[in-house]
């Protein structure tokens, strides 16, 4: 039995279908944040609704009270998962990304008291406690990371991260490829041992 109708895209067939049951439609805050990021000239690399919901559920399931986000395009999904006394710290190196997140998206979401944006690079994982989790988005990049002829800064950066993690005996990680409304990409899920 062929469950896949070739006339229907994978997005229609799977992610959009599932989302219609599992994710609240017409979320004014998320719709604003996505449109606002694009209107402000930020790259169109936000997580899909299904990926955002996964981040939210993971944060809730582990009882996260503190979340560190490296690079921001919103953080709203994770910010919403935090208890009233929780904190999301975002490290961002781009001034415009920081401004849009801090002054517009978090404010619109009512998360400005929980979510703090710091203009700074992530330099180490020394504050990550054993069992602490790391999720890195955009690590498959349409399969370009594994194509050694592709040498853009993002693909090279992911390769360097993978090589570093291979040698880091304190981190255990895996990559999960994703296909859906954000096309073919993936994220890395890691924990500190």
PyMOL commands that set and color helices and strands:
alter all, ss='L'
color gray80, all
select helices_A, chain A and resi 10-22+28-39+49-61+76-81+95-109+141-146+153-167
alter helices_A, ss='H'
color red, helices_A
select strands_A, chain A and resi 66-70+87-92+115-119+133-137+171-180+183-192
alter strands_A, ss='S'
color yellow, strands_A
deselect
rebuild
show_as cartoon
